[in-house]
């Protein structure tokens, strides 16, 4: 609870679900009682007009029946209420009510009854003006220096100032350069109107200039008439404040000079009559309303500023004197004299909370209870300390980042992929150019053992794969209940995916006694899509540009057994050879040796070997696992196809460079386009028309160039995505070959995947090349370093797009060479001891010239040493 609060003197809530704004509040002696006591006039957007005369028995009392003098519902929403001398022939105060298309002036009067609560108040319509334009706000004052009466000026939504001399309409003028209406006020000292335009500048217009300017009641004028009749409406002074204004007030008091106060969105300005800044206050909050009032100190002005933090600040010029807490966010604030109490602060919120308050403090009545003295049991504290230290020690020794899986989970999500493709494809807006794009059904089941609040299911597959629906929202799940959804997965992009795995995530809340709103939790599961989703059986191809040979320690298995969905039992030839036709058009062939324990995968594209190779190893492992064979293993003794892999890297990097060039060209053409637009606008605004000098032709040509560059950049972006997908497939293949070649463990394969596949998506700001280069450089200087001197080198922490890929390709080659010479992947900090144990003497230095010679072997793939020997690729399995 805040000590500094706005003490509640009287408050009430107006209506139900009504809306109020800045102009809906006014305080004045509207019934001309002559006592000097103000009444509170409130109008709402629902059309209700209320007048209050609060007099609580004691401070803080609610509204009494006799406090509400008048409540009447008008036919239209009330935009603003003001009290002034609006009726001719009398200097009494009258009430002006502004509607969207009407201005009404009422006389408020009361009839005394026999008892106190018998007083009756009523309003009488004196006159009204039907507006031709939709009104926004209004101001009033003795325009032109008239005495004893007030004139009204209404600003319309289209920028017209409509001036009324009480019962008659005077004239209307359009503000120059108008876009949106801003706050409006009148200064009687300078006889001028002050507003803030959409250009974020304060503008002042003299009343005499408005009166003698060209009549703008009809805006459809010819250019000749504009120059031949009347005077042009000119601004008196302009001040650029750089932000939109919320309100404008004129402060004119005896002990202070007349000033113009402007409340901006982030600043508070005080201006002189000529537009010069007297002072300015930068606000560290978002203001909502303000009002200046007289100060007790000579030459200063106090200002009340309300903000959206429910705080009412009191400033003396720029010095904060007081800050009080309010129970609501004020949209309008006034200072009134009520019941012989001067300086009552009246605030109104947007939902109708009306409060009369005064500044004060709210002292705390809480007293801390006396602390009972008791003896300290040190043995009990020591036992508790040891127990807590044991828990901390066990928590810090584990290296798991994610929490361990619980034996009894609150919610379990499972995914079941249909063994067959959909009879009727569910593919939507697929870009694949194949005759038929298949789809497969995935059934996801959510089983809850507790009450799960707000469960939300998300299904993710990697592009170019897509799902028919990826987001599901359920109602709260009761204990031992389940929900099932069915969706279809298909290939949307026109390139082969790098993975056939998908993920399901369910986020939900579980309420507890300590946290009834719920603790957020997540459950997930993975599923694997069938190979038939992206390819179908085809005729094997004898010739291919890329070939890989996988060795096993078991006799070859017939393809009729491990590929029953692709092989035809009626054709015996498919027992040892099988063809796969991808939906994108490429073809891959799988061969099994009849005499040796080898399998060959061959294709014209290196990236197409990945999914077939992975599917082969997985199906072989499942086949021998069913036969209870636990020692099955695959190995790779050929050469890693680095040269072909580097070509894919260069292709991807080249497209990234093209994206940068397109971005630069688009930026240049956009600057040129905006410069031509400025030139044209300058010529169009000129009074004396000048020839365009082919600027319109240049603008049209530049526009066509911008559109062509945007189309080319979009096409290049699609090519970057396809190149990155191919690069990920080839990277997966290289990781598998390295792991089979060096017989890496599961942890080492995880390090390898984190090094070569750090990004799920490739962006222009953070690309694959610089990220992988940094990761490989770190491994080369830690676990794969050849000396302690190399470990001491510092790595650059800032990633930026390189100029070329030569450094990356050298680092990848050096990485494979050090693995071939006995290096092992590890994230342990004790790399020196590890190298001493695994590689006595460390890795030998590899000359840079030797690396360059190895990278450009013509007519063959990259040759790498395996355990000190050079192993060449064999031509036949």
N, C-alpha and C positions, 0 to 999 in steps of 0.2 A: 504494500500500500504506500502511495506517495504521500509525503508530508505536505507538499505544496499542492493544494487542490482548489478548484473553483467551488466555493461553498454554495450548496444548493439553497436558494432563498425561496424559489417557487418553480415548479416544473410540471409538465403534462405531456401526453402523447396525443398527437392529432390524428384522428381517424384510423383507418386500417388500410394498409397497402397503398397509401397515398405518397406522391412524390413531390419534393420541393427543391428549389434551387435558389440562386443568389438573390434574385429580385423579388422573392416571395415574402420577404419580411420588411416591415416598416414600423417605426415608433413615432407617434405624434399625438397631440391633443385633438384628435380627429372630430370629436363631438363639440368642440368649441366651448368646453365647460368653463374656461377662464381660470381654473385653479392651477394651471401649469403642470398638471400631472399627465404624463404620457399614457397612451393606450397602445397595445400591441396589435398590429394588423397583420394577418397571415393569409396568403392565398395559395392554393395548391393547384397542381396540374390537373386534378380531377374536377376543378371548378368550384371548390368550396372556399368561401370567404368567411373568416372568423375574426372577431375583435375581442380582445381580452383586457380586463382591468384587474390585475392580480392584487390581492391584499390578504396574504396568509395570516393566520392567527399567530403562528410562530414560524421561524425560518425552517424550511424543509418540508412544510405541509404541501400536500397535493392540491389539485385544482378544486375549488369550491363551486357549487352551482352558480352563485352570483358573480363569479369571476368571468364567466363567458357572457359578454354583453350581447353578442350577435353572432349567429351562424346561418348562412344562407348559401344555397347552391346555385351558382350561375350556370348558364348553358354551355359555356366554352371554357377551356383551360385558361388559367390565370398565369401570365408570364411575369408580370411585375405589378406592384402596388406602390403608389406614391401619394403623399399628402401635401397640398399646396393651395394657393389662391387661384383656383382654376375657373371661377365663375365671375362673370362681369357684373359690376354694380355692387359688389360686396367684397370685403377683405377677409371674410371668414374662410376657414380651412375646409377643403373638400377632398374627397378621395377619388384618385384616378386609378382605374383598373385597366390594364392592357391585356387584351386577348390577341389571338393569332391574326384575326381580321377585323378587330373592332377595338375602339377606345371608348370607355364609358367613364363618366364623371358622376359621382354620387354625393349626396348630402347625408351625413349621419347625424341623427338627432335622437334624443331620449325623452320619454314621458315619465314623470314621477308617479309612483304608485302610493298606495296608502301604507304599505310596509316596505322594508328594505329590499326584499327580493322581488318586489312588485314593479320595479322600474322596467320599462319596455323601451327597446331601441329598435329603430328601423332605418333603412336606407331608401333614399328617394333619388331616382334617376333624373339628373339635371339636363344632361344632353349626351349624345353619343356620336361617334364618327365611324362610319364604315370604311375600312381601309381597302384600297385597290391592290395592295401588295402585302405579303405575309410579314408580320412584324417580328423583330428580334428583341429590342430593348428600347428604353426611352429615358429622357432626361428632361428637366424643367428648370425654369428660372426667368428672371426679368430680361428677356432678350431685347436687345436694342436700348437698354437703359430705361424701360418703362417702370413706373412706380405703382405700387399697390396691387399688382397682379402678376401672375406667373403664366408663361407660355410653355407649351409642350412641344418637344422634338422627338419624333419616333424614327428609329433606324430600321429599315426593312432588310430582309434576308438577301436581297439583290443589290444593296448598297445605296439606297435612296434615303435621304433625310427629308422627312415630311414634317413641316412646321405648322402648328395650329395656334391661332390667336384665340384661345378659349373656345367659343362656340363656332368659330369660322375657320376654314382651312386657308392658310396663307400661301404657301408655295412648297415646292419640292425640288431638291437638288441631288444629283448623283455624285458620289465621291469618286474622284479620278483613280484609275488603277485598282478598282475594288475587286476582291476575290471572295473573301469570307468576312462576315461582320465581327467586330471586336467590341470591347467595352466602350461606353460613351458617357461623357460628363460635360457639364457647362461651367465655365468660369465667369462669374459676374464681374470680377475686377477688370478683366481684359475683354469681356463680351465676346467670348469665343468658345467653340466646341473642340474638345480634345478626345481623340480616339487612338487606337492602335490598329494599324493595317496588317494585312497578311504578309507584308514584307518585314514584319517584326520591327516596325519603327513607329514612334509616337508622332502623330500629326495634329496640327492645330489649324483650325479654320475660323476666320473672323465672321461674326454674324453679318456684318455689313457686306463682306465679300459674297456670302451666300445669298443675301437679299438681292444684290445687283448683278449676280451671275446670270448666265443664259438659262431660261426656263427649261427645265428638264422633265416636265410632266410627261412628255412623249419622247421616248428615247429614239424613235425611228426618225432620224434627221439625215438630210443629205450632207455631204461634206461641205458643199457650198454654203448651206445655211449655218453650219457651225462657225465658219470663218466670217460670216457677214453680219450676224446679229448677236447682240448681248456681249457679255464679258466672260472670259474663261475663268473657271473656278480654280483659284490658285491657293496653295497652302501657305500659311503664315510662317511656320517653322516646323522642322522635322528633326527628330532625334532617333538614331538607330540604337535599340537596346539589345538586339541579337536574340530575342526570345519572345514567345507569345505572352501576352499579358492576361491575367485573370480578372483584374479590376482596376479602375482609376477613381481616385477621390481628390477633391479640392479641399484643402485645409485653410481656413481663413479665421484666425482668432486675433483678439486684441493684443495679446502679449507676444505674438509671433508673426513673421511675415507670411504672406499668402504663398502657398506651395502646392505643387501638383505631385501627388503620390501615385506611383504605378507599382502594382504587385505583379512580378513576373513569375515564371515557373521555378526559377532558382535564385532570383535576385529581387531586391526591394529598392526602388529608386525614389528619390525626392528631387523634383525639378523646380527651377524658377519659372516665372511667368514667360520668359523668353525662350524657354527650352533648355537652358543650361542646367547641368547637374549640380545640385547642392551637395548631396551625399548619396552613397550607394552602399547597400548592405548585402553581402553574399550569404545566402541561407543554406544550411546544411540539412534541410528537410524539404519536403514537398508541401507548400502552403495550400490552403483551401479558401481562405477569405481574410479580409482585414478591414480596419476602420481607423482613421486618425482622429484624435480628440485633443483637447487643450491640455497643457502641461502646467505644473505648479512652478516650474523654473522658467525664468524669463528667456525668451528667444528660442525655446525648444518646443517640440511637439511630441506627444506620446502617441504610440500606435499599438493597436491590438492586432496580432497576427495569429490566426488559427491554422493548424496543419493536420495532415492525415494521420499523425501519431496520437491524436486526441490531446494535444497540448495547446494551450493558449499562452502565447508569449507577449510580454509587454516591453516595448522598446521606447527609450527616450533618445530620439534621433537614431543613432546606430548602436547605442548601448543597451544591452539586455538587462532590464531591471527586475523582471519577475517572470516566472513560468509556472502555470497552473494546469493541473490535470483535469480534463473534461470527461464525462461519461460517454461522449459520442464525438463523431467527426463533424465539426460545424461547416456548413456551406454558406452561412450568413451570420454576421455579428453586428449588433447595434449597442449603443450606450443610451440609457433612458433614465428618467426621473419618475419613480414609482412610489406612491405612498410616503411622500416627504423623504424618500431615500434617494439621494443623488448618486449618479454614476453606477447604476445597476447594469450589469453586462447581460444582454439578451442574445442567446445563440439558438440557431435552428439547424437541425441535421436534415439530410436528404430523405429520411424516412419519417419525419414529423416529430422528432424529439425537441420540444421547445422548453428552454430552461432560462430562468432568471437567476443569476449568481453574483457573488461578490468575492473578492480575493481575500484569502486568509490561509491559515495553516490548520492542519488536522493533527493535533498531538496524539502520540501513541499512548494508549492506556494499558498496554501489555507490560507486565512485570515478570521478569524471569524468576522461576521458582528457586527456592533455596536448595543448593546442592547438598545432598546428604553425604556426610563423611563416612567412609567405610574403609576397612583395611584392604590392602592390595595383596592378592594371592599370587605371588611370583611364580610358584611352581605351576599353577594352572596356565599363566601367561606363557611360560617357557614351553609347555607341552603344545599349546596352540600355535606358537611361533614355529616350532619344529614341524608341525603338521603342514602349515602354510608354506614353509620353505621346501618341503618335499613335493608339494603340488606344483610350486613354481619351477623346481628343478626338472620335474617330469615334463612340464609343458615346454620348457626351453630346450630340452635335449632333442625333441622330435624336430624333424626338418620338413614335415608336411605343411604345405601352404594351405591346402583345403582341409576341412575337418574330416575325420575318418567316418566311414559309413556306419550308421547305426544298425544293430541287429534287427531291431523292430522299428521300421520306419512308419511315420504317421501317414504318409501317402505314397503309393507306388504307381508309377506310370509304365506301361508296357506297350510296345509297338509290334504288330504282326504284319509282315509283308506277304501279300498273296503270292503263291507259287506260280500262278499263271497271269499272263497279261490280260488287261480288260478286253472283253469281247467287243465293246464299243469304246473307242478311244475317247478320253476326256481332255485331250490336249486343247488348250485355249490360246489363240494368237501365237502359235508357234512359228518361229522364223526358219525352221528346218525345211530344206527344199526337197525332202524325200516325199515319195508318194503317200506313205502312211506313217504317222508319228504315233507310236504306241504309248500306252500309259499303264501303270500298275497301281493297284489299290493297297493302301496302308490303313490298317485298323488300329486305332490307339485307344487304350482302355486306362482309365484312372480309377484306382481303388483307394478309398480313404478309410482309415481306422479311427479317426477322430473327426471333430467338426472342423472342416476346412472352409475358411471365409474367403470370398472373392477369388476363386481359382481361375487362373488365366493360362491357357495352353498356347504355346508358340511352337511351330514346326519349321525347322530350318533345313534346307538343302543348298548345296553350293551351286551357283550359276555355272553353266547354262541350264541346269535342272531347275524346275519350278513345280509348285504345288497348286492345286485348285483353290485351296484356302489355307492360310498360314496362321490365322489367329482365331481362337475360340474363347469365349467368356461364358462361364457357368454360374449358376446360382450356388449358394452355400451348400456344401456337401455334408450330409449327416454321417454319423459313424456307421461303418460297415455298409456304405453305399458306393456306387460306381457310376461312371459316365463313360460312354463310348462314342467316338467320332470316326467317321470314315472319310478319307480324302484320296486323291489320286496324284501321282507324281509323273511328270513327263519332261521331255527335253524341249526347252523353249528356244535357246540360242543355237546358232548355226555353227557350233564347234563342239568337239567331244569334251566331256567333263574330265577333271583331274581326279575326282573321287566319286564313289558310288555310295558314300555313307550319308546318313541323315541324323538329325538330333531332334528330340522332343524335350521341351522345358515347360514345367508347370510351376508357376509362382502362386503362393497362397499364404494366408495368415492363420495362425492358431492363437486363440485367446487363452490367456492365463489369468490367475488371480491377481498377479502383480501388474499385468498389462492387459486390461480387458479389450483394448482396441485391436490386439493381435500382434504376434511376432512374425515377421516375414520369413518364409522358408521357400526353398526351391527343390524340386525333384526333377530328374532328367533320365533319359534313356536314349540309346543309339539303335539304329536299324540300318541294315544293308540292303541296297536295291539290287535287283537281278541284272546280269549282264545283257539279257535280251532286251532291256529297256533302251539301250543305245546302239545295238548292233544285231545282226541276224546272220544265219548261215549263208555261206557263199562258196563259190568254187575256189580252191586253193591256188595260189600264185607261186610259180617256180622262182621267178627272178624278184629280187628286192634290193634296195639300197642299204638297208640296215639289218643286221643279224646279231642275235644274242644266243648263247648256249648256256643252259642251266644244267649243272651236274647234280645227281642225286646218289644216295647210297643204297637204293632199292631198285629192283627191276622195273622197267617201264610198265605203266598201266595203260590199258586201252582207253582211247578217248570215248568209246561207247559207254564206258563205266563212269568216268569222271565228268564228261560233258554230254549227258543224255538229252539236254535241251537243245543241243546244237547238232549232234551226230545222228545220222540216220542208220538204224540197225540193219536195214536192207543193203546198205553199201559197205562192204568189208574194207574198202580203201580208207574209209574215215576212221578206222581204228588207229591209224598211225599218222594221219595228216588231216588237218581241219582248217577251214577258211572262215574268216569273220569279216563281214561287210558292215562298216559303221554307217550310221544314218547320214553323216556328213559326206560320204562318198569314198573315203579311204578304205584300204583293205589290209588285213593282217593275216598271216599264215602261221599255223602251229604244227611242228613236226616232232615226232617221237622216234628215236633210234631203235631199230630192231635188234641190234647187236650190243649196244652199250646203254648205260643208264643215263642218257642225256635227252634233253628236250631243246629244240631250237624254235625261237620266235623271230619272225622276219616281217618287215614292212618297208614301204617307201618313205614313211615319216617316222622319225625317232620317237616322237611323243605318243604315237599309236601303239608302241610296244608295251607301255606301262600297264594299262588296265588288263591286257591279256596275260602278261607275265605275273601280275599280282593274282589274278583269278586262277592261274595254273598252280601257283604255290599254295594258295589257300585250299583249293580242291584236293591237291595231293595230300596236304596235312590232314584234312578231314577224312580222306579215304583210308590212310594208314592208322588214323586214330580209331576209326571204327573197327579195324583189325587188331586193336590192342598192340600196335607197334609204336614204341615210345622213342626209338633211336633214329627215326627218320630225320634227315637233314638235307638241305639244298646248299650247294656251293657254286661259286662262280670263279672260274680260272682264266677268263679272257681278259681283254684290255677294256678299261673304262672308256666309253665313247665321248671323250672330252671335246674333241674337235667339233663334232656335230652338235654337242651341247653348247659350245661357245657360239655357234652360228645362231642358235635360238636366242641366246643372251644379246648378241649384237642386234638381232632383228627387233627385240623388245626395246632395247635402249635407243635404237634409231627412231622408233615411233614416239618415244618419250621426248626426244629432241624435236621431232616434228610438232608435237603438242606445244612445246615452248615457243617455237617459231610462230605457230598459228596464234598463240596468245599475244605475242608481241605485235604481230601484224594487225590483229583485231583492235588492240589498244591504240595503235597509230591511226587506224582508219576511224575509230570512234572519236578521237581527238579532232581529226580533220572534219568529221561530220558535225560535231558540235560547233567548231569554229565557223563553218559555212552557215549553220543555223543562226549564229549570233549576227553574222553579217546581214543575212536576209531580214532578220527581225529589226535590225537597225534601219534598214532601208524602208521596210514596211511602216515603221512608226514615224518616219520623217514627214514633216508637213508638206514639203515640196517633193513629190515623187521623183526618184532618180532611176535611171536604167539599171536593170539587174546585172548586166555585163556577164551573162551566161552563168550566174551563180546557181540558178535553178538546175541547169544541165549538170553542173559539177556536183550539186547535192544529190541528184538522181544517180549519177555514176558512182559516187561514194557509197550511197545506200546499197546499190547492187553489189559492190565489192564487199561490204560488210556482211550481206546475206550469203554471198558465195564463200567467204572465209568461215562464217559460222557453220555452214553445211559441211565444208571440208574438215573443220575442227571436230564436228560431231562424228563424221565418218572415221576420222583418225582415232577418236576415242573408242569407237567400236573395235577398230583394229588393235588398239592397245589392249583391250580386254581379251580378245582372242589370242594375241601373242602371249599375254600373261598366263592364260589358261594352258596354252601349249608348254610354256616354260615351267609351270608347276608340275605338269605331267612328266616332263623330262627330268625335273629335279627329283620327283618321287622315284623315278627309275634309277637315277644315279645313286640316290641314297640306298636303295635296295641292293644294287650291285656292289657298292662299297661294303655294306654290312655282310653280304654273302661272301665277298672276296676276303675280308679280314676277320670273318666270324665274330662280329661284334655282339656284345650282350644287349639286353633290352634297354638298360640305362644309357649305354653308349649310342644306341640307335636314336633314343629320345634326344640326346645332345645334338646328334647329327641333324635331326629334323628341325630342332629349334634354331640351328645355325643356318640351314639352307632354306627353310620355309618359315621366316619370322612374321610374315604378313599374310593375313587372309585376303586383303584387298590392296591393290596397288594404286597409289595416288601420286599426283605430280609433286606434292610437297615432300612426301616420304616414300621413296621408291625401293624396289627390290634390290637394285644393284648396290646402293650405298649401305643399306642395312646388312646385307650378306657380307659385304666387304669388311664392315666393322666387326661382325661376329667372327669371321674367319681370322682376321688379324688378331683378335683377342686370343683365340685358341693357339695361334702360332706363337704368341708371346707368353703363353702360360703352360698348358700341359704338353704342347708340341714344340716347345722352345728347345734349341740346341745348346744354349749356354745361359748362365745367369746374367750375362750382359744384355742378352736379348729380352730377358724378363724385366729388366729395369727400365726399358723404353716405355714412355707414356703414350697412351692412345688419345686421339682427338675425340672429344665428347660431342662435337657438333657435326651432325650429319647433313650433308649437302650433295646435290646431284653432281657426279663427277663429269669431267670433260669427255672421257672415253672409258672403255672397259678393259684396257690393257692391264691395269693394276689388279683388277678383280680376277682376270683370267690367270695371271701369274700366281696370285695367292691361292686359287683353287688347285692349280697344278702343284704348287709347293705343299699344299695341304695333303694331297693324295700321295706325294712322294714320301712325306714324313710318316704317314700311316704305313706305307709299304716298308719303311725301314724300322718298324717296330714301335712307333709312337701309339699311345693309347689316349682315348678321350676321357677326360675327367674334369669335374668342376671343383676338385679338392684344392685347398689353398697350398698344400704342401707339394707343389709340383716338382721341386728339386729332388726330394726323396723319392718321389714316384718315378722320375726319369732315371735316377740312379739304379732303381730296382729293376725297371723294365728294359732300359737301354743302357748297358754299361758304356760309359764314355760319352753318352748323349748322341744326338743325330749329327751326322757329318754334314759339313757345309756343302750346299749345292750351288755351283756357280750360276750367275744369271745368264751367261751365254749358253750354258748347257740347257737351261730351261727353255730358252728361245729356240734352240735347235730341236728340242723334243716337241715343241708345240707346232711345228710346221713340217711334220713328216708327210710327204706327198703320197697320195694314193692309199692311205690306210688310216685307221683310227689311232688315237693316242696310245702309246706303249708305256706301260708303267711297270716298275720292278716289283716283284712279289717275293718277299723274303730273300732278297739279294739276287734274284734271278729275273731275267726278262722273259715273260711268257707271251708268246704271240698267239693271235687268234687263229684257230684252225678253220679250215674251209668246210669240213663236214663233221657231223656229230659222230 
